[in-house]
Amino acid sequence: MAVAVQPQPQFSDDTEDILQLPKRSYWQDAWDRLKRNKAAMLGLIIIIFFVLLSIFANVIAPRNPVELNSGKSLLPPVFQGVWQNKQPDPRFIFGTDYLGRDVLSRVIYGSRVSMFAGLLPTIIIVFIGCSIGVIAGFMGGMTDNVLMRLTDVFYSFPDILFFIVLIIALKDTPMGNWMNGLFLLFVALAITSWVGVARLVRGSVLSLKEKEFVEAARAIGAPTSRIMFRHILPNALGPIIVTTAFLIPRFIIFEAFLGYIGLGLKPATDPASFFISSWGSLMLDGKSTFNTQPWLLLTPAICVALIVLAFTFLGDGLRDALDPRLRGRQ
């Protein structure tokens, strides 16, 4: 009896090329897509620039940011020329404030406050939100119910009003004086802002905990904590990273707003202090002289706008790069 021979599958040249492509991980594929996003890469370059500026402010700043230069108050920037019968001084590229302090040096030192105000509270918030969200989503039942009701309680706090009340009530205490008032700002931001992260992570965990890899981990006897933080949480990192990228500019804007209304960083007179000025306090100083010396307000305001736009561009790029539906597309 003749045996039928099954025909071998025929592949086109394109199919063979695809099969021969090296396999890439999810993160490698996301990084490749992010690199092709010009706006996101521009934002990343701006962020790196301001991070380096904040770290090496004491080296980059041309002058002492708290030095009072007698007879040099309210000098115009070099690029502006004569302003109200005052000649610019080449030693003060962006001019001076009403006390004769170098505006450029104070703006450079102000980047430290804005970067720390954006990064440190975000790290605390992501840690708290991820921990609560993973536990609530994975454990379910009474644990989930209790943690979500706790989340609802914190969510009901009016954010801005709560921040202002807390800062005013504790600003003269040792906690309020630590880090020139920045620590209190970090605490105020962390108390209420973790709610959104916790809800996001909980939703991701609810969709992941019934997947096959979780069942396989249970079958081999992996402990619950390992399943939650070594198997489920890494698979939920995509939306967490995107949320983090959008939280940072929000906190930078909020710190600048508090400084603008006089509730931000406390003024420092010691040049050895790590936190000397903030962009919000610089805008407050420039508000009263805006009609005559607009550069005092515009210089820090432009810096705030640049860093916020940079994080926004990067967040948009990360959202597209980490979308699993786009994986493998060129």
Secondary structure by P-SEA (a helix, b strand, c coil): cbbbbcccccccaaaaaaaacccccaaaaaaaaaaacaaaaaaaaaaaaaaaaaaacccccccccccccccccccccccccccccbbbbcccccccccccccaaaaaaaaaaaaaaaccaaaaaaaaaaaaaaaaaaaaccaaaaaaaaaaaaaaacaaaaaaaaaaaacccccccccccaaaaaaaaaaaccaaaaaaaaaaaaaaccccaaaaaaaaaccccccccccccccccaaaaaaaaaaaaaaaaaaaaaaaaacccccccccccccccccaaaaaaaacccccccccaaaaaaaaaaaaaaaaaaaaaaaaaaacccccccc
